[in-house]
Amino acid sequence: MIQADDMNFMDEVSRSTRPTLVCFGSHTCAPCRSMQPILDKLEQDCPKIKFVKVYAEEAPDTCSHLGIRNVPTIVLFKDSQNLDALVGFQNETKLKTFLQTNGAC
């Protein structure tokens, strides 16, 4: 999973030729850490999707610009556009459904 911050977020998301799932989290967020193995598995199961991790502490401008107020927040981008988002801990089934509903996996 690629890690992004304020310096490289736009490059990682807007220049991606694939749908991009961005997980906004925090180093101190237990639900964020709990989701990491789920995201790692989905990254293997869905090679058409680019997975990016953003720590809110390291990307305050990006979080502010996108209106990220809570972590974890999952945002799916396609062609630089925000398609959909989920807030809070998500299990594997919910994340797979989210991706399938948005035509990403």
C-alpha positions in Angstrom: 0.0 0.0 0.0 1.4 3.4 -1.0 1.6 6.0 1.7 0.7 9.6 0.7 0.8 13.0 2.5 0.2 16.6 1.5 3.2 16.6 -0.8 2.3 13.6 -3.0 -1.5 13.1 -2.6 -2.5 14.7 -5.8 0.2 12.8 -7.8 -0.9 9.5 -6.3 -4.6 10.1 -6.9 -5.1 12.3 -9.9 -2.4 10.6 -12.0 -3.7 7.2 -11.3 -5.1 5.3 -14.3 -6.9 2.9 -11.9 -9.6 3.5 -9.4 -7.9 4.5 -6.2 -9.1 3.6 -2.7 -7.7 6.0 -0.1 -7.8 5.1 3.6 -7.5 8.2 5.8 -6.3 7.2 9.3 -4.2 8.1 12.2 -1.2 6.5 13.9 -3.1 6.5 17.2 -6.4 5.2 15.8 -7.2 1.6 16.9 -10.0 1.0 14.4 -7.6 2.2 11.6 -5.0 -0.3 12.7 -7.6 -3.0 12.9 -8.6 -2.3 9.3 -5.1 -2.6 7.9 -5.1 -6.4 7.5 -8.5 -6.2 5.7 -7.1 -3.5 3.3 -4.0 -5.6 2.7 -6.1 -8.6 1.7 -8.3 -6.5 -0.5 -5.3 -5.1 -2.2 -4.2 -8.6 -3.1 -7.8 -9.6 -4.2 -8.5 -6.5 -6.3 -5.4 -5.7 -8.4 -7.3 -3.3 -10.6 -7.5 -0.9 -7.6 -4.7 1.3 -6.3 -4.6 1.4 -2.5 -3.3 4.5 -0.7 -2.9 5.2 3.0 -3.0 8.7 4.3 -2.2 9.6 7.9 -4.3 12.6 8.9 -1.4 14.0 11.0 0.8 14.0 7.9 -1.7 15.5 5.5 -3.8 18.2 7.3 -4.2 20.3 4.2 -5.5 17.3 2.1 -7.9 16.2 4.9 -9.2 19.8 5.2 -9.6 20.2 1.5 -11.6 16.9 1.2 -13.6 17.5 4.4 -12.1 14.5 6.3 -13.3 14.9 9.8 -13.2 11.4 11.2 -10.9 8.5 10.9 -10.9 5.9 9.5 -12.5 7.3 6.4 -12.3 5.4 3.1 -12.7 7.4 -0.1 -12.8 5.9 -3.6 -11.5 8.0 -6.5 -11.8 7.4 -10.2 -10.5 9.7 -12.9 -9.5 12.2 -10.0 -13.2 12.3 -8.9 -14.4 11.4 -5.5 -16.9 8.6 -6.2 -18.0 7.5 -2.7 -16.9 7.4 0.9 -17.3 5.3 4.1 -16.7 6.6 7.6 -15.7 4.4 10.5 -14.5 0.8 10.8 -15.5 -1.3 7.9 -15.3 -5.1 7.8 -14.1 -7.0 4.7 -17.7 -7.8 3.5 -18.7 -4.1 3.6 -15.6 -3.0 1.8 -15.9 -5.5 -0.9 -19.6 -4.5 -1.4 -18.6 -0.9 -1.5 -16.0 -1.6 -4.2 -18.3 -3.8 -6.2 -21.2 -1.3 -6.0 -18.9 1.4 -7.4 -17.6 -0.9 -10.2 -14.1 -1.0 -8.9 -13.5 -4.6 -8.0 
